C-alpha cells in the first residue's frame, strides 16, 4: 500500500492485532499498521465512504457491476476526487461473503490465468493498489466530479433498514424470510449508485407510505 501512495488501512475483526510478525515484515511501513483502524464489522469500517469496490476471485451469482481491476481503478479515482472510496478484500482462505459483497457497489476481478488463477491476499492488494496509482498518474486531467454527492454507505444502509421495515409493515415481505427479497432489492439500488438527495427522497416516500399526510378538506 505505502509504495503505491495509499495510507488508510482498516482491519475488520483481525485474529491477531497488533502482531509482532506482521510489523517485522512491514519493512519501513510499520506506521501503516500503527495507524490502522480496527473495527468489529465491515459496515462499521465503511462508515462515511461513498463507494466500495469488493474484490472477488471469481464470478458470483450476483447482479453487481463486475469490472476488471483496471476499469474499476479508473472509476474509483474519478469518485475519490470528491468522496471517500474503499477497496474491500476478504480473508486469505474464503474471500468475501455474499453478505459482505452486498455492502459494495461494484465487484472487481483480477484477470489472472484461468488455468492457474491463485493469488494470495498480499499479491491481490498490491495489484489493485498499483492499478489505482496508474489510474491516478496516467490521467492528470481528471476534474472533480461535478455530479451530485453520492450517499455514504452508512446512509444507504439506513435506507435499506427503513425499506425493509416499511415493506414488512405493508405486508410485502415475508416476515419469516425477509432477507431473500431484500438481497435482490439491495443489488438493484447498488447498481444505481444512490445520491445523497435521492436517499432522502426515498426515505421520505417510505415515511409517508406508513404514515400518510392528512389532506385538508375544501
SEKEDREN-334316 format. One record per residue (C-alpha): residue number from 1; residue in one letter; x, y, z. Coordinates in steps of 0.1 Angstrom, whole numbers. Layout:
N
+-----+-----+-------+-------+-------+
!   n ! res !    c1 !    c2 !    c3 !
+-----+-----+-------+-------+-------+
! NUM !   A !     X !     Y !     Z !
...
+-----+-----+-------+-------+-------+
// end
This chain:
218
+-----+-----+-------+-------+-------+
!   n ! res !    c1 !    c2 !    c3 !
+-----+-----+-------+-------+-------+
!   1 !   X !     0 !     0 !     0 !
!   2 !   X !    26 !    25 !    11 !
!   3 !   X !    47 !    21 !   -21 !
!   4 !   X !    16 !    30 !   -42 !
!   5 !   X !     7 !    60 !   -21 !
!   6 !   X !   -21 !    46 !     0 !
!   7 !   X !   -22 !    50 !    37 !
!   8 !   X !   -56 !    44 !    52 !
!   9 !   X !   -59 !     8 !    64 !
!  10 !   X !   -89 !    -6 !    81 !
!  11 !   X !   -89 !   -41 !    96 !
!  12 !   X !  -122 !   -59 !   103 !
!  13 !   X !  -120 !   -81 !   134 !
!  14 !   X !   -84 !   -93 !   129 !
!  15 !   X !   -75 !  -126 !   146 !
!  16 !   X !   -43 !  -111 !   159 !
!  17 !   X !   -35 !   -73 !   161 !
!  18 !   X !   -11 !   -58 !   168 !
!  19 !   X !    10 !   -86 !   155 !
!  20 !   X !    48 !   -86 !   160 !
!  21 !   X !    54 !  -108 !   130 !
!  22 !   X !    34 !   -86 !   107 !
!  23 !   X !    52 !   -55 !   120 !
!  24 !   X !    86 !   -72 !   114 !
!  25 !   X !    76 !   -79 !    78 !
!  26 !   X !    64 !   -44 !    71 !
!  27 !   X !    99 !   -31 !    62 !
!  28 !   X !    95 !     6 !    66 !
!  29 !   X !    58 !     7 !    65 !
!  30 !   X !    52 !     0 !   102 !
!  31 !   X !    34 !    33 !   105 !
!  32 !   X !     6 !    19 !    83 !
!  33 !   X !     0 !    -8 !   108 !
!  34 !   X !     4 !    15 !   138 !
!  35 !   X !   -23 !    38 !   124 !
!  36 !   X !   -46 !    11 !   112 !
!  37 !   X !   -82 !    14 !   124 !
!  38 !   X !   -97 !   -18 !   137 !
!  39 !   X !  -135 !   -24 !   135 !
!  40 !   X !  -158 !   -52 !   145 !
!  41 !   X !  -178 !   -52 !   113 !
!  42 !   X !  -173 !   -43 !    76 !
!  43 !   X !  -203 !   -19 !    78 !
!  44 !   X !  -185 !     0 !   106 !
!  45 !   X !  -154 !     2 !    85 !
!  46 !   X !  -173 !    16 !    55 !
!  47 !   X !  -190 !    43 !    75 !
!  48 !   X !  -186 !    76 !    57 !
!  49 !   X !  -175 !    60 !    24 !
!  50 !   X !  -195 !    68 !    -7 !
!  51 !   X !  -183 !    39 !   -28 !
!  52 !   X !  -169 !     5 !   -21 !
!  53 !   X !  -153 !   -20 !   -45 !
!  54 !   X !  -154 !   -56 !   -34 !
!  55 !   X !  -126 !   -78 !   -47 !
!  56 !   X !  -137 !  -112 !   -59 !
!  57 !   X !  -115 !  -140 !   -72 !
!  58 !   X !  -144 !  -155 !   -92 !
!  59 !   X !  -176 !  -146 !  -108 !
!  60 !   X !  -205 !  -146 !   -84 !
!  61 !   X !  -242 !  -152 !   -89 !
!  62 !   X !  -248 !  -116 !   -81 !
!  63 !   X !  -261 !   -87 !  -101 !
!  64 !   X !  -234 !   -62 !   -91 !
!  65 !   X !  -215 !   -45 !  -118 !
!  66 !   X !  -183 !   -66 !  -124 !
!  67 !   X !  -152 !   -50 !  -139 !
!  68 !   X !  -116 !   -59 !  -142 !
!  69 !   X !   -93 !   -41 !  -118 !
!  70 !   X !   -80 !   -16 !  -143 !
!  71 !   X !  -115 !    -3 !  -152 !
!  72 !   X !  -125 !    -4 !  -115 !
!  73 !   X !   -95 !    16 !  -106 !
!  74 !   X !  -103 !    43 !  -131 !
!  75 !   X !  -138 !    47 !  -117 !
!  76 !   X !  -125 !    47 !   -82 !
!  77 !   X !  -101 !    75 !   -89 !
!  78 !   X !  -129 !    96 !  -105 !
!  79 !   X !  -151 !    93 !   -75 !
!  80 !   X !  -122 !    97 !   -50 !
!  81 !   X !  -116 !   132 !   -62 !
!  82 !   X !  -145 !   143 !   -41 !
!  83 !   X !  -156 !   115 !   -18 !
!  84 !   X !  -140 !    85 !     1 !
!  85 !   X !  -137 !    52 !   -18 !
!  86 !   X !  -129 !    19 !    -2 !
!  87 !   X !  -113 !   -13 !   -15 !
!  88 !   X !  -127 !   -43 !     2 !
!  89 !   X !  -106 !   -75 !     5 !
!  90 !   X !  -117 !  -108 !    21 !
!  91 !   X !   -97 !  -133 !    41 !
!  92 !   X !   -69 !  -154 !    25 !
!  93 !   X !   -89 !  -186 !    28 !
!  94 !   X !  -125 !  -177 !    20 !
!  95 !   X !  -126 !  -142 !     5 !
!  96 !   X !  -157 !  -121 !     9 !
!  97 !   X !  -191 !  -135 !    17 !
!  98 !   X !  -222 !  -125 !    -3 !
!  99 !   X !  -234 !  -105 !    26 !
! 100 !   X !  -202 !   -85 !    27 !
! 101 !   X !  -203 !   -80 !   -11 !
! 102 !   X !  -238 !   -66 !    -6 !
! 103 !   X !  -222 !   -37 !    11 !
! 104 !   X !  -202 !   -29 !   -20 !
! 105 !   X !  -214 !   -11 !   -51 !
! 106 !   X !  -191 !   -28 !   -76 !
! 107 !   X !  -171 !   -60 !   -79 !
! 108 !   X !  -136 !   -62 !   -93 !
! 109 !   X !  -117 !   -92 !  -106 !
! 110 !   X !   -80 !   -96 !  -115 !
! 111 !   X !   -79 !  -113 !  -149 !
! 112 !   X !   -54 !  -140 !  -140 !
! 113 !   X !   -47 !  -171 !  -160 !
! 114 !   X !   -79 !  -192 !  -157 !
! 115 !   X !   -58 !  -224 !  -156 !
! 116 !   X !   -39 !  -211 !  -126 !
! 117 !   X !   -56 !  -181 !  -111 !
! 118 !   X !   -44 !  -185 !   -75 !
! 119 !   X !   -32 !  -152 !   -59 !
! 120 !   X !   -26 !  -147 !   -22 !
! 121 !   X !   -41 !  -117 !    -5 !
! 122 !   X !    -9 !   -97 !    -4 !
! 123 !   X !    -5 !  -101 !   -42 !
! 124 !   X !   -41 !   -91 !   -49 !
! 125 !   X !   -38 !   -60 !   -27 !
! 126 !   X !    -5 !   -50 !   -44 !
! 127 !   X !   -20 !   -54 !   -79 !
! 128 !   X !   -51 !   -33 !   -71 !
! 129 !   X !   -30 !    -6 !   -54 !
! 130 !   X !    -8 !    -5 !   -85 !
! 131 !   X !   -38 !    -1 !  -108 !
! 132 !   X !   -51 !    28 !   -86 !
! 133 !   X !   -18 !    46 !   -88 !
! 134 !   X !   -15 !    41 !  -125 !
! 135 !   X !   -51 !    54 !  -130 !
! 136 !   X !   -42 !    85 !  -109 !
! 137 !   X !    -9 !    92 !  -127 !
! 138 !   X !   -20 !    85 !  -163 !
! 139 !   X !   -49 !   109 !  -163 !
! 140 !   X !   -38 !   141 !  -146 !
! 141 !   X !   -66 !   160 !  -162 !
! 142 !   X !   -93 !   143 !  -142 !
! 143 !   X !  -115 !   171 !  -129 !
! 144 !   X !  -136 !   169 !   -97 !
! 145 !   X !  -168 !   151 !  -102 !
! 146 !   X !  -195 !   177 !  -109 !
! 147 !   X !  -224 !   154 !  -104 !
! 148 !   X !  -245 !   153 !   -72 !
! 149 !   X !  -229 !   140 !   -40 !
! 150 !   X !  -232 !   102 !   -36 !
! 151 !   X !  -249 !    89 !    -5 !
! 152 !   X !  -225 !    74 !    21 !
! 153 !   X !  -226 !    36 !    26 !
! 154 !   X !  -239 !    40 !    61 !
! 155 !   X !  -268 !    63 !    50 !
! 156 !   X !  -277 !    38 !    23 !
! 157 !   X !  -277 !    10 !    49 !
! 158 !   X !  -301 !    32 !    69 !
! 159 !   X !  -323 !    34 !    39 !
! 160 !   X !  -323 !    -4 !    34 !
! 161 !   X !  -333 !    -8 !    71 !
! 162 !   X !  -361 !    17 !    66 !
! 163 !   X !  -372 !     0 !    33 !
! 164 !   X !  -373 !   -34 !    50 !
! 165 !   X !  -393 !   -22 !    79 !
! 166 !   X !  -418 !    -4 !    56 !
! 167 !   X !  -422 !   -35 !    33 !
! 168 !   X !  -428 !   -57 !    64 !
! 169 !   X !  -454 !   -31 !    76 !
! 170 !   X !  -474 !   -32 !    44 !
! 171 !   X !  -472 !   -69 !    41 !
! 172 !   X !  -450 !   -71 !    10 !
! 173 !   X !  -421 !   -90 !    26 !
! 174 !   X !  -425 !  -125 !    41 !
! 175 !   X !  -418 !  -119 !    79 !
! 176 !   X !  -403 !  -154 !    81 !
! 177 !   X !  -377 !  -148 !    53 !
! 178 !   X !  -374 !  -110 !    46 !
! 179 !   X !  -337 !  -112 !    36 !
! 180 !   X !  -342 !  -131 !     4 !
! 181 !   X !  -361 !  -103 !   -14 !
! 182 !   X !  -341 !   -76 !     4 !
! 183 !   X !  -309 !   -90 !   -11 !
! 184 !   X !  -323 !   -85 !   -46 !
! 185 !   X !  -335 !   -50 !   -38 !
! 186 !   X !  -302 !   -41 !   -24 !
! 187 !   X !  -284 !   -51 !   -56 !
! 188 !   X !  -308 !   -31 !   -77 !
! 189 !   X !  -300 !     1 !   -57 !
! 190 !   X !  -263 !    -8 !   -57 !
! 191 !   X !  -262 !    -6 !   -95 !
! 192 !   X !  -279 !    28 !   -94 !
! 193 !   X !  -254 !    44 !   -70 !
! 194 !   X !  -278 !    64 !   -50 !
! 195 !   X !  -271 !   101 !   -44 !
! 196 !   X !  -275 !   118 !   -10 !
! 197 !   X !  -306 !   137 !   -21 !
! 198 !   X !  -321 !   105 !   -36 !
! 199 !   X !  -318 !    86 !    -3 !
! 200 !   X !  -336 !   115 !    15 !
! 201 !   X !  -363 !   115 !   -12 !
! 202 !   X !  -368 !    77 !   -10 !
! 203 !   X !  -369 !    77 !    28 !
! 204 !   X !  -395 !   105 !    27 !
! 205 !   X !  -417 !    83 !     5 !
! 206 !   X !  -413 !    54 !    28 !
! 207 !   X !  -423 !    75 !    58 !
! 208 !   X !  -454 !    87 !    41 !
! 209 !   X !  -462 !    52 !    30 !
! 210 !   X !  -465 !    42 !    66 !
! 211 !   X !  -479 !    75 !    79 !
! 212 !   X !  -498 !    93 !    51 !
! 213 !   X !  -504 !   130 !    54 !
! 214 !   X !  -539 !   141 !    63 !
! 215 !   X !  -552 !   163 !    34 !
! 216 !   X !  -572 !   193 !    42 !
! 217 !   X !  -608 !   192 !    30 !
! 218 !   X !  -620 !   220 !     8 !
+-----+-----+-------+-------+-------+
// end
